[in-house]
Amino acid sequence: MSNQVKKFKIRNSKFILGNTLEQLKCLEAESLDMIFCDPPYFLQLTKELRRPDMTVVKGVKETWDKFSSYKEYDEFTNLWLSECKRVLKKNGTIWLIGTYHNIYRLGFHLQNLNFWVLNDIIWNKVNPLPNFKGTRFTNAHEVLIWATKSKKSKYTFNYQTMKKMNNDKQMRSDWNLKVCQGKERLKDSLNKTLHSTQKPEELLFRIILASTKQGDIVLDPFFGTGTTGAVCKKLGRKFIGIDNNPIYMHAAKRRIMKIKPIDTSDIEKIDTNNSSTKIPFSNLLKKGLIKPGEKIFNSRENIKATILSNGNLKFKKVVGSIHKIGAYVQNKPSCNGWTYWYVRQNNKVISINDHRNFLREATSSRE
Ligand SMILES: C[S@@+](CC[C@H](N)C(=O)[O-])C[C@H]1O[C@@H](n2cnc3c(N)ncnc32)[C@H](O)[C@@H]1O
């Protein structure tokens, strides 16, 4: 594809147009909280596939999916996966997605590199493409592998959030979700599907909510139309997206620029089962990350409270924790104050959750 390298930044996130094998080498070691990888499938399609009405099915026939042999595909996989291991934080996790064409090879290399598999997930496609020729079963699912950097990693799993999303029942490893369609599916100037394998935002929504915290940095080394970046922006996570196709990268940028972050306090539960170290808000004061008397505000900056020296907040005459005051100002029964409040420091708006993550990292690296 493109040999040019171009980089573009929005707030704390980056778009990198270039070859992932080279660009991954430029990223800092142990700097990323989560990596989502949707690599070429190596489908080895030769013939055109047509529907019964003779229209052509948009399959993956692009050059990015072509390799001369399994040997070449394996070498490629091993190279990018090794780099992903280098750049992943020690408590970070990685997700791989694929079909029967490549998922077993991805899993083989992942385990050889001593990643530790936590789950495999079946994404059961509610609306799959039929097997038009009637020669095999309808291929109605993809497999995701979720793994930690090592067996000892203290990874993030937002158990309570997942349970809440699943009508208060434990989330299972089989997910029934639609393929990407309708308005969400990006189109080119001729109104044709822009990318043959654009993933649905709902899939990334679940993955990112399950395995990251607000302010975390997510890498997608095969960014395509930028689905990972779109969902990261919605959920208040930072991202780095790499793809070597300028058309996809341009479309991803345009898509993501239009996205507004959503208030996740209704979705994200404070996770008691999360293996991360607990950090009280008052620790941010003790460590000098925030100061008594400083103003604290919501993402729209239209609600402001004052930080008190004991770690409580004061809003008008009401005093309470970040969660209590967050709920009070929104007239809601509860609120995750960590994801609701921001401070301004050195002219930058910083989520207090970023400060918490910083302290967590500092604590866990001393353990
Ligand atoms: C399966 S698609 C990812 C689709 C993406 N998840 C989405 O939702 O749009 C794989 C992507 O990898 C990109 N790609 C393949 N080989 C690459 C390489 N060596 N460097 C950078 N990007 C590459 C392709 O351009 C393609 O967009």
The ligand as a MOL file (V3000), in Angstrom:
LIG
                    3D

  0  0  0     0  0            999 V3000
M  V30 BEGIN CTAB
M  V30 COUNTS 27 29 0 0 0
M  V30 BEGIN ATOM
M  V30 1 C -9.5270 -6.3560 8.8270 0
M  V30 2 S -9.1500 -4.7370 8.3860 0 CHG=1
M  V30 3 C -9.4930 -3.7800 9.8520 0
M  V30 4 C -10.8730 -3.1810 9.8390 0
M  V30 5 C -11.1560 -2.2690 11.0230 0
M  V30 6 N -11.1980 -3.0100 12.2540 0
M  V30 7 C -12.4700 -1.5020 10.8390 0
M  V30 8 O -13.3940 -1.6220 11.6800 0
M  V30 9 O -12.5880 -0.7730 9.8700 0 CHG=-1
M  V30 10 C -7.4090 -4.7760 8.3120 0
M  V30 11 C -6.7570 -3.4460 7.9940 0
M  V30 12 O -5.3330 -3.6200 8.0750 0
M  V30 13 C -4.7250 -2.7400 7.1720 0
M  V30 14 N -3.3660 -3.2830 6.9380 0
M  V30 15 C -3.0170 -4.4890 6.4040 0
M  V30 16 N -1.6810 -4.6600 6.4040 0
M  V30 17 C -1.1580 -3.5380 6.9680 0
M  V30 18 C 0.1720 -3.1030 7.2570 0
M  V30 19 N 1.2360 -3.8530 6.9820 0
M  V30 20 N 0.3390 -1.8920 7.8460 0
M  V30 21 C -0.7360 -1.1030 8.1310 0
M  V30 22 N -2.0050 -1.4650 7.8810 0
M  V30 23 C -2.2200 -2.6650 7.3200 0
M  V30 24 C -5.6290 -2.7460 5.9510 0
M  V30 25 O -5.4900 -1.5570 5.1910 0
M  V30 26 C -7.0110 -2.9150 6.5890 0
M  V30 27 O -7.6680 -1.6650 6.6960 0
M  V30 END ATOM
M  V30 BEGIN BOND
M  V30 1 1 1 2
M  V30 2 1 2 3
M  V30 3 1 2 10
M  V30 4 1 3 4
M  V30 5 1 4 5
M  V30 6 1 5 6
M  V30 7 1 5 7
M  V30 8 2 7 8
M  V30 9 1 7 9
M  V30 10 1 10 11
M  V30 11 1 11 12
M  V30 12 1 11 26
M  V30 13 1 12 13
M  V30 14 1 13 14
M  V30 15 1 13 24
M  V30 16 1 14 15
M  V30 17 1 14 23
M  V30 18 2 15 16
M  V30 19 1 16 17
M  V30 20 1 17 18
M  V30 21 2 17 23
M  V30 22 1 18 19
M  V30 23 2 18 20
M  V30 24 1 20 21
M  V30 25 2 21 22
M  V30 26 1 22 23
M  V30 27 1 24 25
M  V30 28 1 24 26
M  V30 29 1 26 27
M  V30 END BOND
M  V30 END CTAB
M  END
